[in-house]
Amino acid sequence: MVSKQLFAYVNWRLQQIKGNQKPFGGLSILAVGDFFQLPPLGRAKPLCVYEDHVLDFWKDNFQMITLTQIMRQRDDLTYAELLNRLRVKQKHEKLTDADKCMLEAVIRSSPEECPVDALHIYATNKEVDNHNTEAISSRFSDIINIDAHDYKKDPRTGEMKRQAAPFKGDKRDLIDTLQIAIGARVMLTRNIDVEDGLVNGTFGQVAKITAQTQGGVPVVQLIGLHLDNLTAGQKHRNKAPDGDDSIVYIERSEEPLKKKGTVRRQFPMKLAFACTIHKVQGMTTDCAVVSLKHIFEPGMAYVALSRTTSLSGLHITDFDEKKIFCDPEISASLENMPKADFHNVQPILHIVQDPKMSSALKIIHHNTEGLECHVEDLKCHHELLLADVLCLTETHLSGSAVPAYLQLDGYTMYKRNRHASYTNYVHLANKNGGGVAIYVKNNFQVSPVMYIQNVTDLEYLVLKIEAPKQALIVVIYRPPSYNLAEFLANLNALLTSLEIIDFKPVIVCGDFNEDQLSHRNKPILNLFEDKGYTQLISTGTTENNTLLDPVFISGTQSNVRAGVLQTYYSYHDPVYCVLE
Ligand SMILES: Nc1ncnc2c1ncn2[C@@H]1O[C@H](COP(=O)(O)OP(=O)(O)OP(=O)(O)O)[C@@H](O)[C@H]1O
């Protein structure tokens, strides 16, 4: 689990990168995990436990969402439910008779009753090392001992000199002598290639050992593994000297030893007939033997007992129900942690779940700050594609053709680029950026109003939505450098023309670069209000908490809901308006 200290570093680094003092530089952070599992190393308190005089970046910034569907034990729900109870069991609490009875079926009184080939899980490294040594010596006859190649700097010449025998390394160093055999279970102990799935904790079985004779002595060059995860190590298969691409070849890694002036070359792996509970956190297996003997921390027993997919795959030795306990401080802090309000996270989804609003017209406007660079973000957004009408400003598009990657499945796109929007203002027409677009769901009957007499010099689009709902949709972008008086005159001409079109209701959205939260005079708002419009958005729509993206509506009696959504990729947040 991430410690408070590491969490603070992440916060400060993001503030440094983004150049602001907002929590995590203003980025959205999704923290995923389970506080009831292993606590941070070194007895540090978990993130969610508040302490006086300790920097806290959790309390005021995070809300909790609980995932309720269990996937690992989805085919053995009684076991999943038992695990849920063990997860929150306090030290002083006793197991119920029913839970005890379930566990008794898998408690083994001696190691001989357990399957030898199953992964053995222990609390301490000492137990793991003993098990591994015993397992390799009792089951394999052709054991190979691979000494680390250690080098030390010659103080006279500065040359790194190979040592006759390995030094005694620290427990965090690459292993002094690796004992392996063909067929032995091993685990990688370093991140070799994270993208390729070769990481600390990757499990496999030794399939091949290749050696070359150097000075009359065979020296192991590569160790070939059959990995448990068949998709890992793709990049390291084509090195196969014999063309067998099921084998992933591992070379020696080179690292300085803790001992000063020394370097070690050794294979980054260790035996893994057994491993520690810390190592198996996150793992899923069909079968495991779990020893509860030296459990020393809250959450440890739960992590070990919850790795198998079914109760029948679990074997428990040294059972003691007192070893199954959680941290009461975590129970208390989770109780008090604010819960995420889905109405805020997915407002449109919630609105349309209301039977009265199920066929409502959903309109969203977003200043994308460049459609080409953000179209993928837009396609992945959890709410934007719920819109029937998706209005965009600052599309930054040029040219008349629309490349296929700018099309949204199920939508038709209408657009007007900046350079086509101005007749009299060459200085605006020639500036980069700007532009508007509207995507409309294909099941809507739409007439674009591409030309309106007397309306010039505006970045705008007008669409008549005729069925199954009716509305006149207008999107407008006003660049900050557009002289306000001239803009108001042109906007007035447009609003007057919309009255003549006489198609209701009218929804005008866009970025007007006038802060509706400011206490100063707001001439654009005044003009809309004079024309009978109501402004629907009441909270900030930008990172600076200014409301630059209003939605104006006129000519409706229906139930209207409106608000602001969130994105991570634009200075602006999208705004929505849903009409019954
Ligand atoms: N949507 C899914 N469909 C099928 N299997 C899934 C799905 N999600 C997760 N699993 C499987 O369930 C197991 C547990 O998943 P995962 O590790 O994501 O859960 P977890 O909550 O992080 O578990 P833990 O924290 O206890 O390790 C894995 O074997 C994973 O492959």
The ligand as an SDF file (V2000), in Angstrom:
LIG
                    3D

 31 33  0  0  0  0  0  0  0  0999 V2000
  -14.4660   -8.4780  -15.2670 N   0  0  0  0  0  0  0  0  0  0  0  0
  -13.8400   -9.6300  -14.9750 C   0  0  0  0  0  0  0  0  0  0  0  0
  -14.1800  -10.7690  -15.5800 N   0  0  0  0  0  0  0  0  0  0  0  0
  -13.5560  -11.9220  -15.3000 C   0  0  0  0  0  0  0  0  0  0  0  0
  -12.5630  -12.0310  -14.3990 N   0  0  0  0  0  0  0  0  0  0  0  0
  -12.1710  -10.9340  -13.7600 C   0  0  0  0  0  0  0  0  0  0  0  0
  -12.7770   -9.6580  -14.0090 C   0  0  0  0  0  0  0  0  0  0  0  0
  -12.1860   -8.7420  -13.2250 N   0  0  0  0  0  0  0  0  0  0  0  0
  -11.2450   -9.3970  -12.5170 C   0  0  0  0  0  0  0  0  0  0  0  0
  -11.2460  -10.7140  -12.8300 N   0  0  0  0  0  0  0  0  0  0  0  0
  -10.3780  -11.7420  -12.2670 C   0  0  0  0  0  0  0  0  0  0  0  0
  -10.6010  -11.7830  -10.8630 O   0  0  0  0  0  0  0  0  0  0  0  0
   -9.3750  -11.8830  -10.1800 C   0  0  0  0  0  0  0  0  0  0  0  0
   -9.2210  -10.7590   -9.2100 C   0  0  0  0  0  0  0  0  0  0  0  0
   -9.1670   -9.5500   -9.9370 O   0  0  0  0  0  0  0  0  0  0  0  0
   -8.3990   -8.2870   -9.4000 P   0  0  0  0  0  0  0  0  0  0  0  0
   -7.0080   -8.7010   -9.0440 O   0  0  0  0  0  0  0  0  0  0  0  0
   -8.5880   -7.1830  -10.3190 O   0  0  0  0  0  0  0  0  0  0  0  0
   -9.2290   -7.9910   -8.0990 O   0  0  0  0  0  0  0  0  0  0  0  0
   -8.7680   -7.2340   -6.8120 P   0  0  0  0  0  0  0  0  0  0  0  0
   -9.9680   -6.6330   -6.2010 O   0  0  0  0  0  0  0  0  0  0  0  0
   -7.6040   -6.3410   -7.1180 O   0  0  0  0  0  0  0  0  0  0  0  0
   -8.3010   -8.4160   -5.8930 O   0  0  0  0  0  0  0  0  0  0  0  0
   -7.3290   -8.3630   -4.6240 P   0  0  0  0  0  0  0  0  0  0  0  0
   -7.2300   -6.9490   -4.1860 O   0  0  0  0  0  0  0  0  0  0  0  0
   -8.0050   -9.2370   -3.6250 O   0  0  0  0  0  0  0  0  0  0  0  0
   -6.0630   -8.9470   -5.1110 O   0  0  0  0  0  0  0  0  0  0  0  0
   -8.2750  -11.9640  -11.2310 C   0  0  0  0  0  0  0  0  0  0  0  0
   -7.9820  -13.3230  -11.4580 O   0  0  0  0  0  0  0  0  0  0  0  0
   -8.9150  -11.3560  -12.4440 C   0  0  0  0  0  0  0  0  0  0  0  0
   -8.4060  -11.9300  -13.6170 O   0  0  0  0  0  0  0  0  0  0  0  0
  1  2  1  0
  2  3  1  0
  2  7  2  0
  3  4  2  0
  4  5  1  0
  5  6  2  0
  6  7  1  0
  6 10  1  0
  7  8  1  0
  8  9  2  0
  9 10  1  0
 10 11  1  0
 11 12  1  0
 11 30  1  0
 12 13  1  0
 13 14  1  0
 13 28  1  0
 14 15  1  0
 15 16  1  0
 16 17  2  0
 16 18  1  0
 16 19  1  0
 19 20  1  0
 20 21  2  0
 20 22  1  0
 20 23  1  0
 23 24  1  0
 24 25  2  0
 24 26  1  0
 24 27  1  0
 28 29  1  0
 28 30  1  0
 30 31  1  0
M  END
$$$$
